[in-house]
Amino acid sequence: MGTSLPAGGVRASRARGIGMVHQHFKLVDNQSVLDNIVLAVSKSLWSRKPQTVLRDIEHWCRELKWTVDLQRHVGELGVGQQQRVEIIKALCGGGRILILDEPTAALTPVEVDELALAVAGLANAGMTVLFISHKLHEVTRMCQVISILRRGKLVYSGGVADLSVERIAEKMVGAKVDVPRLVQAQGNTKSQALLELESVDYRISKRTPLILKQIHLRVHPGEILGIAGVDGNGQSELAAVISGAVIATVGRIMRAGAANADAPAGSAYIPEDRHKEALVLPLPIVSNLLLRKYRQRPFVRWGFCRFGQWRGHATNLVRQYDIRCRDVDDAVGTLSGGNQQKVVLARELSDLPELILAVNPTRGLDVGATAFVLRQLLDARARGAGVILIHGDLDELLSVSDRVAVMSGGKLLATPWPHSTPEQIGRMMLGGA
């Protein structure tokens, strides 16, 4: 019979050989790789010497056939290299059970292949790897046994080979899931662009280097422009410039023909971090749904809020967007991640905006919620909206994009998509030609 571990007992778990690699890495960016690993595996400042830890690191690098620069600051590494640091950190802590939480969320296809080899090597060495992911093709590729959760309950456990990807998705959601895909590229490139960036540079201050370098971008009605890239290559700053959150250092931004104008009323923004940028978690669902227009009629009259109108509007959106909640007065922070994202979509898309900027809109969502989000973007495109989709999941990005560009080193590089392969775009994401 197994040993029960205390809830929240991280040290007890580590003592039993359980290592965890979180989706959002727990690393100190301004410290070296070696310092990060020593800090993680040492119980005190004197418990383990760096020389001892170094021998463990070298052992696991040989086992996994990895090369890691131990003296570089973690903040200088790409996402794939940072993930290697996290895995080695967990292994040097004595882990025999390794939990990987959404490990491929921000990786390129090449980096996913490298991770698959590493997972297979750890399993062959006798380790147990728990691979938590909503990317079902990767689950079927890397795992032998699968356990499926739905609404907090275990609904299936068995061999991966016994289920198809479609059946796994169906068991996750409780119904058949059709992941939407773009049928045919369109876009009226002869019409006036909804948004155009010309020679745009951006830096935080005069003393800092350029983050965005000579960005040229144009999006037209009725198309989805996909922007791929490894995290940290300027995607967040590009989204901030487009949304108007920051001002470009150099260059011209044309919105619906007006130079350097503020974002028009007919635009929507689905930010990357819904907790920090899109929702006020302690406030009720109804308030979050009205953040854009609580000062507008019919929701206010003579300076007084009309809460009946608020509630009626929110109830309609909850029904329309299938937001699973007990009541619109519940705090939005009590909802699941997928339903929180539906609140954001309902608020931003319900007024049928002409221009939509979406940044990693499906990150961390299950297959059902992912399908819902992508379908909303395709529906917006079908009615003539222009969509800019900045996304780290290359498979999803390519499935719905008319055109694709790549962010690499602060530059926006055009691709011949759909007349190119995912592997070619993946190499461009890593800085290849």
C-alpha positions in Angstrom: 0.0 0.0 0.0 1.3 3.5 -1.0 2.2 6.2 1.4 -0.2 9.2 1.7 1.4 12.6 1.3 0.1 15.8 3.0 -1.8 18.2 0.8 0.5 21.0 -0.3 3.5 19.2 1.1 6.1 20.1 -1.6 9.1 19.0 0.5 7.4 15.7 1.4 6.7 15.1 -2.3 10.3 15.8 -3.3 11.6 13.5 -0.5 9.5 10.8 -2.1 11.2 11.4 -5.5 8.4 13.4 -7.1 9.6 16.2 -9.4 7.4 18.8 -11.1 8.0 21.0 -14.2 5.3 23.6 -14.2 3.7 25.1 -17.4 5.0 28.5 -16.2 8.6 27.9 -15.3 9.9 28.6 -11.8 13.3 30.1 -12.7 15.2 33.2 -11.7 16.0 35.0 -14.9 18.9 37.0 -13.7 20.8 34.0 -12.3 22.8 31.4 -14.1 21.5 27.9 -15.0 23.9 26.4 -12.4 22.7 28.8 -9.7 19.1 28.0 -10.4 19.6 24.3 -10.1 21.7 24.6 -7.0 19.1 26.9 -5.4 16.3 24.4 -6.2 18.0 21.2 -5.0 19.6 22.6 -1.8 17.6 22.4 1.4 19.9 25.1 2.9 22.9 27.2 1.8 25.3 24.5 3.1 23.4 21.3 2.2 24.8 20.6 -1.2 28.0 21.9 -2.8 27.9 23.2 -6.4 30.5 20.6 -7.3 28.1 17.8 -6.2 25.2 19.3 -8.1 27.4 19.8 -11.2 28.2 16.0 -11.3 24.4 15.3 -11.2 23.8 17.8 -14.0 26.5 16.2 -16.2 25.1 12.8 -15.6 21.6 13.8 -16.7 22.9 15.7 -19.7 24.7 12.6 -20.8 21.6 10.5 -20.3 19.4 12.8 -22.3 22.0 13.8 -24.8 21.5 17.5 -24.0 23.9 20.4 -24.1 23.2 23.2 -21.6 25.4 26.3 -21.0 25.5 26.4 -17.2 27.0 29.8 -16.9 24.4 31.7 -19.0 21.6 33.6 -17.3 18.3 31.8 -17.6 16.7 35.0 -19.0 19.0 34.7 -22.0 17.7 31.3 -23.0 14.9 30.3 -25.3 11.8 28.5 -24.0 13.0 25.1 -25.1 16.3 25.6 -23.2 14.6 26.9 -20.1 12.4 23.8 -20.1 15.5 21.6 -20.2 16.8 23.5 -17.2 13.5 22.8 -15.3 13.7 19.1 -16.2 17.3 18.7 -15.1 16.5 20.7 -11.9 13.7 18.2 -11.1 16.0 15.2 -11.9 18.9 16.5 -9.8 16.5 16.8 -6.9 16.3 13.0 -6.8 13.1 12.7 -8.7 12.0 9.2 -9.9 8.5 10.4 -10.8 8.5 13.5 -13.2 5.3 15.5 -13.7 5.3 17.6 -16.9 2.4 20.2 -16.9 1.6 21.3 -20.5 5.2 20.9 -21.5 4.8 21.7 -25.2 2.5 24.7 -24.8 5.2 27.1 -26.1 7.5 24.8 -28.0 8.2 24.7 -31.8 7.8 21.4 -33.7 11.5 20.7 -33.5 11.6 21.3 -29.8 8.6 19.0 -29.3 10.5 16.2 -31.2 13.5 16.7 -28.9 11.2 16.6 -25.8 9.6 13.3 -27.1 13.1 11.7 -27.3 13.9 12.9 -23.8 10.6 11.5 -22.4 11.2 8.2 -24.0 14.8 8.1 -22.7 13.6 8.8 -19.1 10.9 6.1 -19.4 13.5 3.6 -20.7 15.7 4.5 -17.7 13.0 3.3 -15.3 11.4 6.7 -14.5 7.7 7.4 -14.4 6.6 10.4 -16.4 3.2 12.0 -15.9 2.5 14.0 -19.1 -0.3 16.5 -18.6 -1.5 18.0 -21.9 -4.5 19.0 -24.0 -2.6 18.3 -27.2 -3.9 14.8 -27.9 -1.7 13.9 -30.8 1.3 14.4 -28.5 -0.3 12.3 -25.8 -0.8 9.4 -28.2 2.7 9.8 -29.4 4.6 9.9 -26.1 2.4 8.0 -23.6 1.5 4.3 -23.1 -1.2 4.8 -20.5 -3.8 7.5 -20.4 -6.2 8.8 -17.7 -8.9 11.2 -18.7 -10.5 13.7 -16.3 -13.8 15.5 -16.9 -15.0 18.1 -14.5 -12.7 16.9 -11.8 -13.7 13.2 -12.1 -11.7 10.3 -13.6 -13.8 9.0 -16.6 -11.3 6.7 -18.2 -8.0 4.9 -17.5 -6.3 2.5 -19.9 -3.9 2.0 -22.8 -3.4 4.8 -25.2 -3.5 2.4 -28.1 -7.1 1.5 -27.2 -8.4 4.9 -28.1 -8.3 7.2 -31.2 -7.6 10.9 -30.8 -11.3 11.5 -31.6 -12.5 9.2 -28.8 -10.1 10.8 -26.3 -11.5 14.2 -27.2 -15.1 12.9 -26.9 -14.4 11.4 -23.4 -12.8 14.6 -22.2 -15.7 16.8 -23.2 -18.6 14.3 -22.9 -19.7 14.7 -26.5 -18.2 14.5 -30.0 -15.8 17.4 -30.7 -15.2 18.8 -34.2 -12.1 21.0 -34.1 -12.7 23.7 -36.7 -10.3 24.2 -39.6 -10.0 26.8 -42.3 -11.6 25.4 -45.5 -10.2 27.9 -48.0 -8.0 30.9 -47.7 -9.8 34.2 -48.6 -9.4 37.8 -47.5 -10.1 40.8 -49.7 -6.5 42.1 -50.2 -7.8 44.7 -52.7 -9.9 46.5 -50.1 -8.6 49.1 -47.6 -6.6 47.5 -44.8 -8.2 47.6 -41.4 -4.8 47.9 -39.8 -1.4 48.7 -41.3 2.0 49.0 -39.6 4.8 50.7 -41.5 8.5 50.5 -40.3 7.5 50.3 -36.7 10.2 50.1 -34.0 9.7 49.8 -30.3 12.0 50.0 -27.3 11.1 50.5 -23.6 13.4 53.5 -23.2 16.2 55.3 -25.0 18.8 53.2 -23.0 17.3 49.9 -23.9 17.8 47.9 -27.2 15.0 47.7 -29.8 12.5 45.0 -29.1 10.5 45.5 -32.3 12.5 46.2 -35.5 11.0 47.6 -38.7 7.7 45.8 -38.4 5.5 45.9 -41.5 2.1 44.4 -41.1 -1.3 44.6 -42.9 -4.6 42.9 -42.2 -7.7 43.1 -44.5 -11.4 42.3 -43.9 -12.3 38.7 -44.0 -8.9 37.1 -43.2 -7.0 35.7 -40.3 -3.3 36.7 -40.2 -1.5 34.3 -38.0 1.7 35.3 -36.3 3.9 32.5 -35.0 7.0 32.6 -32.8 8.8 31.2 -29.8 7.8 33.2 -26.7 10.1 36.2 -26.0 10.7 37.3 -29.6 8.6 40.4 -29.4 5.0 39.0 -29.7 3.9 40.6 -26.4 5.3 44.0 -27.4 3.7 43.8 -30.9 0.3 43.1 -29.3 0.8 46.1 -26.9 1.6 48.4 -29.8 -1.4 47.2 -31.9 -3.8 47.4 -28.9 -2.5 50.9 -28.1 -1.2 49.9 -24.7 2.2 51.4 -25.6 3.3 53.8 -28.2 5.7 52.8 -31.0 9.1 54.5 -30.9 9.3 54.9 -34.7 7.0 54.2 -37.6 3.4 54.7 -38.6 0.2 52.9 -37.6 -2.8 53.2 -39.9 -6.2 52.1 -38.5 -9.0 52.1 -41.0 -7.1 54.7 -43.1 -6.3 57.1 -40.2 -2.7 57.5 -39.4 -1.6 56.9 -35.7 -5.2 56.9 -34.5 -6.3 55.3 -31.3 -7.8 51.8 -31.6 -11.3 52.3 -33.2 -14.5 51.4 -31.3 -15.1 48.5 -33.6 -12.0 46.6 -32.4 -11.6 43.8 -29.9 -8.6 42.6 -27.9 -8.3 39.1 -26.4 -5.1 39.3 -24.3 -2.6 36.5 -23.5 -3.1 36.6 -19.7 -6.8 36.8 -19.0 -6.2 37.1 -15.2 -4.0 40.1 -15.4 -5.3 41.9 -18.5 -8.9 40.8 -19.2 -10.7 40.0 -16.1 -11.2 41.3 -12.5 -11.4 38.0 -10.7 -13.1 39.0 -7.5 -15.9 40.8 -9.4 -19.0 39.0 -10.5 -19.5 37.7 -14.1 -22.1 40.3 -14.9 -19.6 43.1 -14.1 -16.8 41.6 -16.1 -19.2 41.2 -19.1 -20.0 45.0 -18.8 -16.5 46.3 -18.4 -16.5 47.8 -21.9 -19.9 49.6 -21.8 -21.2 49.9 -18.3 -21.3 53.7 -18.9 -23.3 53.4 -22.1 -27.0 53.3 -22.6 -29.2 51.3 -21.9 -26.9 50.2 -18.9 -26.9 53.7 -17.4 -29.4 56.5 -17.3 -29.2 60.0 -15.7 -25.9 58.8 -14.2 -27.4 55.8 -12.4 -26.6 52.2 -13.2 -29.6 50.1 -14.4 -28.7 46.8 -12.9 -31.7 45.0 -14.4 -30.3 45.9 -17.8 -26.9 44.6 -16.7 -28.3 41.3 -15.6 -30.4 40.8 -18.6 -27.5 41.5 -21.0 -25.2 39.2 -19.0 -27.8 36.4 -18.9 -28.1 36.5 -22.7 -24.4 36.3 -23.2 -24.0 33.4 -20.8 -26.6 31.5 -22.8 -25.2 32.5 -26.2 -21.6 31.6 -25.3 -22.4 28.6 -23.2 -20.7 29.9 -20.1 -21.1 27.3 -17.4 -21.9 29.0 -14.1 -24.5 28.9 -11.4 -25.4 32.6 -11.5 -24.2 35.7 -13.2 -23.5 37.2 -9.8 -20.8 34.6 -9.0 -17.2 35.9 -9.0 -15.6 35.2 -12.4 -12.6 33.8 -10.5 -14.7 30.8 -9.5 -15.1 29.6 -13.1 -12.8 27.2 -14.9 -10.2 28.5 -17.3 -12.3 27.7 -20.3 -15.4 29.4 -19.0 -13.3 32.5 -18.0 -12.1 32.7 -21.5 -15.7 32.5 -22.8 -16.5 35.5 -20.6 -13.7 37.4 -22.4 -14.9 36.3 -25.8 -18.5 37.2 -25.0 -17.5 40.7 -23.9 -15.1 41.3 -26.8 -17.0 39.7 -29.7 -20.7 40.2 -29.0 -20.7 43.6 -30.6 -19.3 42.1 -33.9 -16.0 44.1 -34.1 -14.4 44.8 -37.4 -10.8 44.1 -36.1 -9.8 41.4 -33.6 -6.4 40.9 -31.9 -6.1 37.6 -30.1 -3.0 36.5 -28.3 -2.6 32.8 -27.3 -6.4 32.6 -26.9 -6.5 28.8 -26.3 -3.4 28.4 -24.0 -4.2 26.0 -21.1 -7.7 25.2 -22.5 -9.1 21.7 -23.1 -10.0 20.4 -26.5 -13.7 21.5 -26.2 -12.9 25.0 -25.1 -10.2 25.3 -27.8 -12.6 24.3 -30.5 -15.1 26.9 -29.2 -12.5 29.7 -29.3 -11.2 28.8 -32.8 -14.8 28.6 -34.1 -15.5 32.1 -32.8 -12.5 33.5 -34.7 -13.5 31.7 -37.9 -17.1 32.9 -37.6 -15.8 36.5 -37.2 -13.7 36.0 -40.3 -16.7 34.7 -42.2 -18.7 37.8 -41.5 -15.9 40.0 -42.8 -13.8 40.9 -39.7 -10.0 41.0 -39.8 -8.3 38.9 -37.2 -4.7 39.0 -36.0 -3.9 35.8 -34.2 -0.6 35.7 -32.3 -0.3 32.1 -31.1 2.4 29.9 -29.8 0.6 26.7 -30.8 1.7 26.2 -34.4 -0.8 23.4 -35.2 -3.8 25.5 -34.1 -2.4 28.7 -35.8 -1.9 26.9 -39.1 -5.4 25.3 -39.0 -7.2 28.7 -39.1 -4.8 31.2 -40.7 -5.1 32.6 -44.3 -1.6 34.0 -44.1 1.2 33.4 -41.6 4.1 35.5 -40.5 6.9 34.6 -38.0 8.3 36.8 -35.1 12.0 36.1 -34.7 14.4 38.3 -32.8 12.0 41.3 -32.9 11.5 41.1 -36.7 8.3 40.0 -38.5 9.1 37.6 -41.3 6.6 36.7 -44.1 6.1 33.1 -45.0 4.6 31.6 -48.2 1.9 29.8 -46.1 -0.2 27.9 -47.2 2.5 26.9 -49.7 4.9 25.8 -47.1 5.2 23.1 -44.4 4.9 23.4 -40.6 8.5 22.2 -40.3 9.7 25.1 -42.5 7.8 27.6 -40.4 9.1 25.9 -37.2 12.7 26.4 -38.4 12.0 30.1 -39.1 10.7 30.4 -35.5 14.1 29.1 -34.3 15.9 31.7 -36.4 16.5 29.6 -39.5 16.1 30.8 -43.1 
